[in-house]
Amino acid sequence: MTDQTPTPHDAGAPDGAAPDDVLAPSELPVPAETASRAASAPEADVRRRTATVRGIELGRARPEIIVPLVEPYEDELIVQATAAAGTGARIMEWRLDRFRPDLTDPVDHRDAVLSALASVRAALGPDRALLATFRTAAEGGSRPIADHDLGILLESLITGRRAGTQSAVDLVDIETARDEGTVARVIAAAHRHGTVVVGSFHDMDGTPQEAEMVEILRAQRRLGADVPKIAVTPRTARDVLTLLSASLTVAEDLSGPHIAISMGPLGASSRVAAEAFASAATFASVGAGSAPGQLQAQDVSRMLELLRP
């Protein structure tokens, strides 16, 4: 099925474009007769919702590779960002919890993040998207943070755009298990400013039952996450199958892209089988990684092509 419906904004606009040129998640309407034909053609792509930033469409075709940027100090961070931009990956995740471990005060840390943001953005260039993530210690991150301070940090990154320019941050991650008010404020601020929301949940101890994982992803969508995300820790090979089955079940909702990952060496197959099991993105490393079981970006890129259904 060929979708010729224009999207409401031009997300591929270069830096300097008007703020409205940042594409928020879009719905691609399908005429009734086209939808009927698609339902009778198993190989047709009937996914109707996507999330697009800088011309990168999450939720259609090959999964995107997201490379975490985890270096602790600005000089090393820019080197890693430049190297990541030279790979096939088109989305980079700045792990804010890994940045400036010497700064324990949340205000000092926030000031350092905002000060380095322009350099990180410049290192990626106009065609790479930036995902801002503070992974809390409760979900495998490097440092604790109060929910109030987490909200202030993420909202500062979302709203800190100069007038008449494209936002430096294209996507923002918010852990949906955090304080409800904080989660709601971050999502609302992101949507006001055309920033795509990744609503995330990480289980560092095990793999929930399939029905629970499906409900987590659906609940994240109901909260307003444009790209729900779940990452779990397998203890057996069957746990990996359970995660993959949950991913397929949620994909059948046709409600938009999501990310589903089984972590660690046992779950590595889930990172390269993302397309077959309907995950819109996978995470891979350039240099140091951010989670157990991450593979190198160039290797993942080759394997995604080899395993395309």
SULMO-V66363 format. One record per residue. NEAR is the number of other C-alpha atoms within 8 Angstrom. D_CENTER is the distance of its C-alpha to the mean C-alpha in whole Angstrom. Layout:
near=NEAR d_center=D_CENTER
near=NEAR d_center=D_CENTER
This chain:
near=7 d_center=26
near=3 d_center=26
near=6 d_center=24
near=4 d_center=26
near=6 d_center=25
near=4 d_center=23
near=7 d_center=20
near=6 d_center=21
near=9 d_center=20
near=10 d_center=20
near=12 d_center=16
near=10 d_center=18
near=10 d_center=20
near=9 d_center=21
near=7 d_center=21
near=7 d_center=24
near=10 d_center=23
near=9 d_center=23
near=12 d_center=21
near=7 d_center=21
near=11 d_center=20
near=18 d_center=16
near=16 d_center=15
near=12 d_center=14
near=10 d_center=13
near=11 d_center=16
near=7 d_center=18
near=10 d_center=20
near=6 d_center=24
near=8 d_center=26
near=6 d_center=29
near=6 d_center=31
near=6 d_center=33
near=9 d_center=30
near=10 d_center=28
near=8 d_center=31
near=8 d_center=32
near=12 d_center=28
near=9 d_center=29
near=6 d_center=32
near=7 d_center=30
near=6 d_center=28
near=4 d_center=26
near=8 d_center=25
near=6 d_center=22
near=9 d_center=22
near=10 d_center=18
near=11 d_center=19
near=13 d_center=15
near=15 d_center=13
near=16 d_center=10
near=14 d_center=11
near=15 d_center=11
near=15 d_center=14
near=10 d_center=15
near=10 d_center=12
near=9 d_center=12
near=12 d_center=9
near=13 d_center=11
near=9 d_center=14
near=5 d_center=16
near=8 d_center=15
near=13 d_center=11
near=11 d_center=9
near=15 d_center=10
near=13 d_center=7
near=14 d_center=10
near=14 d_center=10
near=12 d_center=13
near=13 d_center=15
near=11 d_center=19
near=10 d_center=21
near=8 d_center=23
near=8 d_center=22
near=6 d_center=24
near=9 d_center=23
near=13 d_center=19
near=11 d_center=20
near=8 d_center=22
near=12 d_center=19
near=13 d_center=17
near=10 d_center=19
near=9 d_center=19
near=12 d_center=16
near=13 d_center=16
near=7 d_center=19
near=8 d_center=18
near=9 d_center=16
near=14 d_center=13
near=12 d_center=11
near=12 d_center=8
near=15 d_center=9
near=12 d_center=8
near=11 d_center=11
near=13 d_center=12
near=11 d_center=14
near=12 d_center=16
near=12 d_center=17
near=11 d_center=19
near=9 d_center=22
near=8 d_center=23
near=4 d_center=27
near=8 d_center=26
near=7 d_center=26
near=6 d_center=27
near=9 d_center=24
near=6 d_center=25
near=9 d_center=26
near=11 d_center=23
near=9 d_center=21
near=8 d_center=24
near=9 d_center=23
near=10 d_center=19
near=9 d_center=20
near=7 d_center=23
near=9 d_center=21
near=9 d_center=18
near=9 d_center=20
near=8 d_center=21
near=11 d_center=17
near=11 d_center=17
near=8 d_center=20
near=10 d_center=19
near=14 d_center=16
near=8 d_center=18
near=9 d_center=18
near=10 d_center=16
near=11 d_center=13
near=15 d_center=10
near=14 d_center=9
near=13 d_center=6
near=14 d_center=9
near=12 d_center=9
near=11 d_center=12
near=13 d_center=12
near=12 d_center=16
near=10 d_center=19
near=6 d_center=19
near=10 d_center=16
near=9 d_center=16
near=12 d_center=16
near=9 d_center=19
near=9 d_center=20
near=8 d_center=21
near=9 d_center=21
near=6 d_center=22
near=9 d_center=20
near=7 d_center=22
near=9 d_center=21
near=11 d_center=18
near=12 d_center=18
near=8 d_center=20
near=9 d_center=18
near=11 d_center=15
near=11 d_center=17
near=8 d_center=19
near=10 d_center=16
near=14 d_center=15
near=8 d_center=19
near=7 d_center=20
near=9 d_center=20
near=6 d_center=24
near=5 d_center=26
near=8 d_center=25
near=11 d_center=22
near=13 d_center=19
near=11 d_center=16
near=9 d_center=15
near=13 d_center=12
near=13 d_center=10
near=13 d_center=7
near=15 d_center=8
near=12 d_center=7
near=12 d_center=10
near=10 d_center=12
near=11 d_center=14
near=6 d_center=16
near=8 d_center=17
near=8 d_center=20
near=8 d_center=20
near=6 d_center=21
near=12 d_center=19
near=13 d_center=16
near=9 d_center=18
near=9 d_center=19
near=12 d_center=15
near=11 d_center=14
near=8 d_center=17
near=11 d_center=17
near=14 d_center=14
near=11 d_center=15
near=7 d_center=18
near=9 d_center=17
near=11 d_center=15
near=15 d_center=11
near=17 d_center=9
near=15 d_center=8
near=13 d_center=5
near=15 d_center=8
near=13 d_center=9
near=12 d_center=12
near=9 d_center=13
near=10 d_center=17
near=8 d_center=18
near=6 d_center=22
near=9 d_center=21
near=11 d_center=20
near=7 d_center=21
near=7 d_center=23
near=10 d_center=21
near=7 d_center=22
near=8 d_center=21
near=12 d_center=17
near=12 d_center=18
near=8 d_center=19
near=10 d_center=16
near=13 d_center=13
near=10 d_center=16
near=8 d_center=17
near=13 d_center=13
near=12 d_center=14
near=7 d_center=17
near=7 d_center=16
near=8 d_center=14
near=13 d_center=10
near=13 d_center=9
near=14 d_center=7
near=15 d_center=8
near=12 d_center=7
near=13 d_center=11
near=12 d_center=12
near=15 d_center=16
near=13 d_center=18
near=14 d_center=21
near=8 d_center=25
near=7 d_center=26
near=9 d_center=25
near=6 d_center=25
near=10 d_center=23
near=13 d_center=20
near=8 d_center=22
near=10 d_center=21
near=15 d_center=18
near=11 d_center=18
near=10 d_center=20
near=12 d_center=18
near=14 d_center=15
near=10 d_center=18
near=9 d_center=20
near=11 d_center=17
near=12 d_center=16
near=6 d_center=20
near=7 d_center=19
near=10 d_center=18
near=8 d_center=16
near=14 d_center=13
near=15 d_center=10
near=14 d_center=9
near=13 d_center=7
near=12 d_center=11
near=12 d_center=12
near=15 d_center=15
near=15 d_center=16
near=12 d_center=19
near=7 d_center=21
near=13 d_center=22
near=15 d_center=19
near=13 d_center=18
near=7 d_center=19
near=11 d_center=16
near=13 d_center=14
near=12 d_center=16
near=10 d_center=17
near=15 d_center=14
near=14 d_center=15
near=8 d_center=18
near=10 d_center=17
near=10 d_center=14
near=14 d_center=11
near=15 d_center=9
near=12 d_center=7
near=14 d_center=9
near=12 d_center=9
near=14 d_center=12
near=13 d_center=14
near=12 d_center=17
near=6 d_center=19
near=7 d_center=18
near=12 d_center=15
near=8 d_center=14
near=7 d_center=14
near=8 d_center=17
near=10 d_center=17
near=14 d_center=15
near=10 d_center=17
near=10 d_center=18
near=15 d_center=15
near=8 d_center=19
near=8 d_center=20
near=13 d_center=17
near=11 d_center=17
near=8 d_center=21
near=9 d_center=20
near=13 d_center=18
near=7 d_center=20
near=6 d_center=23
near=8 d_center=22
near=8 d_center=21
near=4 d_center=23
